[in-house]
Amino acid sequence: MPDKPIPVLELETEGHNLQEAIKKAVVYCRNHDILKELLEENASEVLNMLMTEWNWDDALAVRFEEGQEKGIEIGEQKRNKDILELLKQGISMEELQRHLEQSEMSPQ
């Protein structure tokens, strides 16, 4: 491992833009056996991650949406399981329909 830090900031202050500095730093790391295997296999993914600005608001929005989707999925699975159980118990389709309408109206 080299004695001095990877030269991203150095390159940026020498007039390179940040993207070019990051690309040169990745090449530097690969040439100096710093995460060489990872960079050889995943260089484009690493560059994409490094060049993408992190935005907490976007990250939280994505997490919220994923949570909603997961909650809906769990709710649908539970509803399907409950329907199957009621059908096994011999409930009529009319009773099942009333039950489903009532459960949609009542708060969980």
FENVEN-V791874 format. One record per residue. N is the residue number from 1. PSI is psi in radians with two decimals (none if undefined). OMEGA is omega in radians with two decimals (999 if undefined). NEAR is the number of other ideal C-beta (glycine too) atoms within 8 Angstrom. Layout:
n = [N:N]
psi = [PSI:PSI]
omega = [OMEGA:OMEGA]
near = [NEAR:NEAR]
This chain:
n = [1:2:3:4:5:6:7:8:9:10:11:12:13:14:15:16:17:18:19:20:21:22:23:24:25:26:27:28:29:30:31:32:33:34:35:36:37:38:39:40:41:42:43:44:45:46:47:48:49:50:51:52:53:54:55:56:57:58:59:60:61:62:63:64:65:66:67:68:69:70:71:72:73:74:75:76:77:78:79:80:81:82:83:84:85:86:87:88:89:90:91:92:93:94:95:96:97:98:99:100:101:102:103:104:105:106:107:108]
psi = [2.43:2.74:-0.50:2.80:2.81:2.35:0.67:-0.92:-0.64:-0.83:-0.67:-0.70:-0.30:0.14:-0.09:2.56:2.94:-0.72:-0.80:-0.68:-0.72:-0.77:-0.77:-0.63:-0.66:-0.76:-0.77:-0.82:-0.79:-0.76:-0.40:0.39:0.59:1.94:0.59:-0.85:-0.79:-0.80:-0.61:-0.63:-0.53:0.55:-0.79:-0.68:-0.73:-0.80:-0.76:-0.76:-0.76:-0.52:-0.14:2.22:2.36:2.30:1.95:-0.69:-0.77:-0.75:-0.74:-0.66:-0.76:-0.77:-0.73:-0.82:-0.74:-0.69:-0.72:-0.80:-0.74:-0.72:-0.73:-0.76:-0.78:-0.73:-0.74:-0.70:-0.73:-0.75:-0.79:-0.71:-0.74:-0.72:-0.81:-0.72:-0.75:-0.70:-0.67:-0.55:-0.09:0.33:2.47:2.83:-0.63:-0.76:-0.69:-0.76:-0.81:-0.75:-0.77:-0.71:-0.73:-0.72:-0.51:-0.54:-0.54:2.43:2.53:none]
omega = [-3.09:-3.13:-3.10:-3.10:3.10:-2.87:-3.12:-3.12:3.10:3.14:-3.12:3.13:3.10:3.07:3.07:3.03:-3.06:3.14:3.14:3.12:3.12:3.12:3.14:3.11:3.10:3.09:3.12:-3.14:3.14:-3.12:-3.13:3.09:3.05:-3.09:-3.03:-3.09:3.12:-3.10:3.11:-3.10:-2.97:-3.04:-3.08:3.11:3.12:3.12:3.12:3.13:-3.10:-3.08:3.13:3.10:3.12:-3.13:-3.09:-3.13:3.11:-3.13:3.13:3.10:3.12:3.14:3.11:3.13:3.11:3.11:3.09:3.14:3.14:3.12:3.10:3.13:3.14:3.11:3.12:3.11:3.13:3.13:3.12:3.12:3.12:3.11:3.13:3.14:3.12:3.11:3.09:-3.14:3.06:3.13:3.13:-3.13:3.12:3.12:3.11:3.12:3.12:-3.14:-3.13:3.11:3.13:-3.11:3.08:-3.11:-3.06:3.10:-3.11:999]
near = [4:6:2:4:4:8:11:11:8:7:12:10:6:6:3:9:6:9:7:9:14:12:9:12:12:13:8:11:12:12:6:8:5:10:7:9:6:8:12:8:6:8:10:6:7:11:11:8:7:8:8:6:3:5:6:6:6:7:9:8:8:8:8:8:8:8:8:8:8:8:8:8:8:8:8:8:8:8:9:8:8:8:10:8:8:11:9:6:6:5:8:6:5:6:9:12:8:8:10:9:8:8:8:6:5:6:2:2]
